[in-house]
Amino acid sequence: MERTSVESSNILSVGHDPKENVLEVEFYNGSIYQYSPFTEEGYKLFINSESLGKFMHKHIRNNDSIKAEKVSWFWPLFRFNDD
């Protein structure tokens, strides 16, 4: 799914598939979640909200009718130089 970069302290990018009613959120820690069902109207409210994190916490994460599925996890690789 194509995602758009957003200004948020915790969320890197978001995307929406209106045919499947799926919201996809990529977090700065590298994890990507899909939330469904998530309507086009809900996506517009989310993307235009004053705070994506507050909207997410209030209307998405604590909503029993929206299913969350982790679809990717990126664990940053750190390389230490002993020199």
C-alpha positions in Angstrom: 0.0 0.0 0.0 1.3 3.5 -0.8 1.8 5.6 2.2 2.3 9.4 2.7 4.8 10.9 5.1 3.3 12.8 8.0 4.4 15.2 10.7 4.1 13.3 13.9 6.4 12.4 16.8 5.5 8.7 16.6 4.1 8.0 13.1 6.2 8.1 10.0 3.7 7.5 7.3 0.0 6.5 6.7 -1.9 5.1 3.8 -5.5 4.0 3.1 -7.0 1.5 0.7 -10.6 2.7 0.2 -11.7 -0.5 -1.7 -10.6 -2.7 1.2 -11.3 -0.1 4.0 -7.8 -0.6 5.4 -5.7 2.0 7.2 -1.9 1.4 7.2 0.4 3.1 9.7 4.2 3.0 9.8 5.7 4.0 13.1 9.2 5.4 13.7 10.2 2.2 15.4 9.8 0.4 12.1 6.6 -1.5 12.7 3.7 -1.3 10.3 0.1 -2.0 11.3 -3.0 -2.3 9.3 -6.4 -1.3 10.8 -9.7 -2.5 9.4 -12.4 -1.7 8.8 -11.4 1.9 8.3 -13.6 4.0 6.0 -12.5 6.8 3.7 -14.3 9.3 5.9 -12.4 8.0 8.9 -9.2 8.3 7.0 -9.9 12.0 6.1 -10.7 12.8 9.8 -7.5 11.0 10.9 -5.2 12.6 8.3 -6.6 16.1 9.0 -6.6 15.8 12.8 -4.6 18.2 14.9 -2.6 15.3 16.4 -2.4 12.0 14.7 -1.2 10.3 17.8 -4.1 11.6 19.9 -6.6 10.6 17.2 -5.1 7.2 16.9 -5.2 6.6 20.7 -8.7 7.9 21.1 -10.5 6.6 18.0 -8.4 3.7 16.6 -6.5 1.8 19.2 -9.3 1.8 21.8 -12.0 0.9 19.3 -13.1 -2.7 19.6 -14.7 -2.6 16.2 -11.3 -2.0 14.4 -9.0 -4.9 14.1 -5.2 -4.2 14.2 -2.7 -6.5 12.4 1.0 -6.1 12.5 2.2 -6.6 8.9 5.9 -5.7 9.3 8.5 -5.2 11.9 11.9 -3.6 11.1 14.5 -4.0 13.8 17.3 -1.5 13.1 20.7 -3.0 12.8 23.4 -1.3 14.7 27.0 -1.7 13.9 29.6 -1.0 16.6 33.2 -0.1 15.7 35.7 -1.3 18.3 38.4 1.0 16.9 
